[in-house]
Every structure is written in C-alpha cells, then in structure tokens.
Amino acid sequence: MKTTGLDETYLDYFNMIHGFGIRVLEDRCLVVIQVGDGRPIFGQAHQIPVQLETVPRHVHMIVDDLLMNYPTSDLMDVLTGKKSFQEALESPNKIGVKQITSTWTVRLPHAS
C-alpha cells in the first residue's frame, strides 16, 4: 500500500499484514516497522538511487516482499531513480492512497 504523509512529504510502501515497509523521501529511503500500537520504528537511511546489491539483506527482503505482494507498485522505479519522487507522489496509486500522519498506527486483527 502506498501512503503519503501529512506532516512531511514522504511515501510509504507498506505491507499492512506484516507490519513493515519502505518509507521514501525525496533523496533517501528507510525501512519502517510498526509494532502493535507503538510508534513506527525506522531503520538506517539509504540514498536514492539505491543499489540493492549493497543494502543490508533485510532491506532487500522487504523490497522483494513488497514487489511480490504489490506487483503493480512503482517502488522499484522510485528506488532506482527511474521515476522521481515527485512523479511517484503525483502518480495515481494502483493500490489506493490513504492519507496519514507520521505518528500513525496499524491495528491488525488477532489470529484465533
């Protein structure tokens, strides 16, 4: 799911089922993880364009997961610089855009 922030300009490519994703800002990206009702946890920033061969394995795995679950996403184009941040921000979202703030939380249903 691609989301845009209200407090600052960013795009979140987030897998709500697993509670993690990639936050993209104009010149960098970072892993974002949502645990329970707490504030999101952010990883180390990586400059765009990203060389996936050089990022930590967990970043590569999260990108792969997002692309597998959201194959029409423009995430890879944005990370590699083929699509600018501004183009991604203005492009229609194929999954659905949800406006959020930087202090959002995700409530997941409990498995029974």
JOTA-V622736 format. One record per backbone hydrogen bond with DSSP energy under -1.0 kcal/mol. NH is the residue of the N-H (numbers start at 0). CO is the residue of the C=O. Records with the same first field share a line. If there is no record, write none. Layout:
# JOTA-V622736
NH=CO / CO
This chain:
# JOTA-V622736
2=11
4=9
5=99
10=23
11=2
12=21
13=0
14=19
18=14
19=14
20=31
21=12
22=29
23=10
24=27
28=45
29=22
31=20
32=40
33=18
37=34
40=32
42=30
45=28
47=26
49=78
53=50
59=55
60=56
61=57
62=58
63=59
64=60
65=61
66=62
67=63
68=64
69=65
72=69
77=73
78=74
79=75
81=76
82=76
87=83
88=84
89=85
90=86
99=3
103=100
